[in-house]
Structures are given as C-alpha cells and as structure tokens.
Amino acid sequence: MDERMRIGELTERAGVTQRTVRYYESIGLLPPGEREGHGQHYYSEETLARLRKIDQLKQLGLSLDEIRDVIDLYFTDPSGVQPKQKVLAILRKHLAETYQKISGLQLFRADLQTHIERFEHWLEGRESR
C-alpha cells in the first residue's frame, strides 16, 4: 500500500515548495491530493515520483506544457517506450530550433561587424582631416 504523506513531507522529499505543488495541481501536472478529515490533503508515493519525473524533464529543457503532454505516459506505459519516444521528438524539435537561432545570431553578428567596420571607417576618415 502507498505511503501517504502531507504536503510538507511531500515537498521536503521532492525538494519543491508547497506553492509549486499547488501550481502543478492547478495546471494538471499533478492530481490533487486526497482530502481527509479537517481538509488536510494527503499525497501518495506516485505523486512524489511524478514530481521527481517533472524535475528530470525540466532539466532536459522541456516546458511545463511539453511535460504535461508526456508525464502520464511515464505512469501508464510500463515499457517506457512511448514517453521516451515522445521526449525524443520534443528534444529533436528543440535542437532544430536551436540551429535556427544560431543561424539567425550568426547573421546578426555579421551585420554588426559590417556596421562597426563602416562606422570605424567613417570615423577614421574624419580623424585624418
């Protein structure tokens, strides 16, 4: 049986804040804690595992929207193939976008160098008068 924990223990074990847990619940990354008694929320080991997986995916560079698209697969596909395929597709998209940004920055750098040289040449012409 899953060990149940209050939000304080969950956040301590996961290394996140209570605000983060509440936010992740509000955007659908985490299921809401189970209410019991005096409105106290209790969380399962699976919630802790989800928080850890979210952190791993964030470290890979995935946005919270992208994580929301794949997180459930990690807990429904025991083989792990589907979530890894989906993450791989996202990472490939990020790489393609990075190459585009690099290309744009290289063009920008070339333009800057041209402008700098033009200004330097103009200023040198003024100084030699």
Secondary structure, DSSP 8 states (H G I E B T S, - for coil): ----EEHHHHHHHHT--HHHHHHHHHTTSS---EEETTTEEEE-HHHHHHHHHHHHHHHTT--HHHHHHHHHHHHH-TT-HHHHHHHHHHHHHHHHHHHHHHHHHHHHHHHHHHHHHHHHHHHHHHHT-
